[in-house]
Amino acid sequence: MEKKKEEFYEKARNYWNAVPPTVNGMLGGFGSGKVPRVDIQASIAFLSKLKQRLPPRSNSAENNSLFVSADCGAGIGRVTKGLLAKYSDHVDLIEPIENFAEEARSGALLQEERDAGKVTVIQKGLEEWTPEEGKYSLIWAQWCLGHLEDDDLVAFFKRCQKGLREGGLICVKENITMGQNVKDEEDSSWTRTRDSLMTIFREAGLKVVKEDLQHGFPQELFPVRIVLKRGYSLLFFGGLLYAGFLLCLTSPPLQRNLLYLHRAKPFWAADLTKPELYGFAKGRVRPFHIQTPDNERIFAWHVLPFNLYSKHREELEAPGYDYAKHTVLLRSDPEARVVIYMHGTAGTIAATDNRLNTYRTWSLLPGNVHVLTIDYRGFGLSTGEPTEDGLITDGVTAVQWAMDNGVTPDRIAVVGQSLGSAVSIAVANELASQGTYIRALLPICGFASLTQIITTYRLVGVVPILSPLRVYPLIQKFIINNFLYEKWDSATRLRSFADKTRGKDVSITIMHSVYDMDIPYASSRLLFQSAITGSLHVGQDMTSAMDDMDPTVAPDFAKDLVDKRTIGSGGSVYTFKGGEGEKEGRIQYVELDWGGHNRMQKADSVLMALGKALGVL
């Protein structure tokens, strides 16, 4: 038996010794496509969900508080480079193949990490490696455990447990198969079923705390699971409940209630007509209603620029003040700018601190930048019920209010977050169709279309809508085509808007966080592609691109027209240089390594982009 096992390991070593020490070699020929990028992005998203479980990072080595990771079966350090080095103070790379280990020690891929003293290469097989006790916050094992026989894998996990510091985790990312384990005689490895892996975890005494499925890989590859969680459920009754849930969603009123969550109000909510109850100074925010053309009354806040409020504070705080001064200050200033903000689903204009702090921050910009934020029909104190056409009417009405009060369109920026991004794009496009061109459009954490995100979206970040049906694509498609009543096709509308504003002084800045767990940042990449397509006046069909789980930032036909600039370690800015007759740099995409879904609009990069778009920075 031992001789047979040694032959198993020797055959694997011989196989990998013949593989070149490159990313393409590590990934079996898939290194030049989208697999490396999709893999790392999914791992980043997975780890971001575990931040609260992992030990905190520290700048001190005292009390063993440094965040040290182990990259098991590290190869040349691809995972260390793209993932672990970003999360860790130090990474130990465990790799048995000499030419891979040497590339990790001296190759260009990890040059920056070696110069910073952040990596150590340990040349040893996993069946032999014994981690230092209590050293590691995270042990990451990816696409390597198939080279261990079952008993050696159990023993490996037991040793790894001793190597974890308090609160540390082991992460396994492996291919899985269905039915029974599959042995690859060429590279001498096992592809195990999920049940086999779970049995091994139990035998090793491991408690699984989270599990996820990798998306976006080519269909010819085995499914890939990232495992850290176990959840047993009553599948039959769960299936019945889910079927009932889908049946309920075929009702238009119920579907709209779940889509917009306009009836959801925080239990701590105060009186919206008294903004000082939300931390604003008395008299700084005017609460009022705006009449729409179809006779709905939408509730709004007009937030004065802080410097303007300070100058007129005595009058604005006077007893009996009727808010007339707000309109006077706006009308009388030919340099005033207005940001019109469209919020996301659920609640009201004051539902979260993120929304409230956004108004405060933006109104601190240099110059006189006013903020107008609205509750759509059916939300908060607004009348009516929300529909796609209705929300667009509400947004257009808000812009018209600003223009009726003396603000020209070239001093107006329309900003939206999440659902609000779809509203803002639709509003800007509708206005452009009428010959009105705003100064700037900034969709934040948006989506290309509702049909594009509904297959993966989770209601309030928890309840899956159609993702349980991802293994039944025909059923998914049937439901979407026949029972999805609101489409919110932002990609098509943005393409149209970019086309209508071609050559004009109208900026489009799309922004997203790679840590957005609600709407994947791939959606905003599609929006950027759509804007470029419209600007170039190319009749590009985006249907196939919508199915791509990880689209490139720029469409293939325009890659040479997009420049990339990194923002330190905070993200990247992609700028469309423009085609013939187009203003260079008016279309940008900002992808940040911070923020998540609801905090993104508070980032300095958003503030900077807004200020530049309005011409005050």
Salt bridges, closest charged atoms under 4 A:
GLU6 OE2 - ARG13 NH2 2.83
GLU10 OE1 - ARG13 NH2 3.08
ASP39 OD2 - ARG78 NH1 2.77
ASP39 OD1 - LYS173 NZ 2.49
ASP89 OD1 - ARG57 NH2 3.39
ASP92 OD1 - HIS90 NE2 3.57
ASP92 OD2 - LYS135 NZ 2.66
GLU102 OE1 - ARG105 NH1 3.55
GLU112 OE1 - LYS81 NZ 3.72
GLU113 OE2 - LYS81 NZ 3.28
GLU127 OE2 - ARG13 NH1 3.66
ASP150 OD1 - ARG192 NH2 2.83
ASP151 OD2 - LYS5 NZ 2.79
ASP152 OD2 - LYS5 NZ 3.50
GLU185 OE1 - LYS11 NZ 3.53
GLU211 OE2 - ARG194 NE 2.67
GLU211 OE2 - ARG225 NH1 3.10
ASP212 OD2 - LYS49 NZ 3.07
ASP294 OD2 - ARG377 NH1 2.66
GLU315 OE1 - LYS325 NZ 3.58
GLU317 OE2 - ARG313 NE 3.15
GLU335 OE1 - ARG337 NH1 3.46
ASP375 OD1 - HIS343 NE2 2.80
GLU385 OE1 - HIS262 NE2 3.20
GLU385 OE2 - ARG263 NH2 2.86
GLU388 OE2 - ARG493 NH1 2.88
ASP394 OD1 - ARG377 NH2 2.79
GLU486 OE2 - ARG256 NE 3.53
ASP499 OD1 - HIS537 ND1 2.80
ASP505 OD1 - LYS583 NZ 2.58
ASP516 OD2 - HIS512 NE2 2.88
ASP516 OD2 - HIS597 ND1 2.75
ASP548 OD1 - LYS34 NZ 3.15
ASP550 OD2 - ARG37 NE 2.44
ASP550 OD1 - ARG525 NH1 3.86
ASP556 OD1 - LYS559 NZ 3.23
ASP563 OD1 - LYS577 NZ 3.82
GLU582 OE1 - ARG586 NE 2.84
GLU591 OE1 - ARG525 NE 2.95
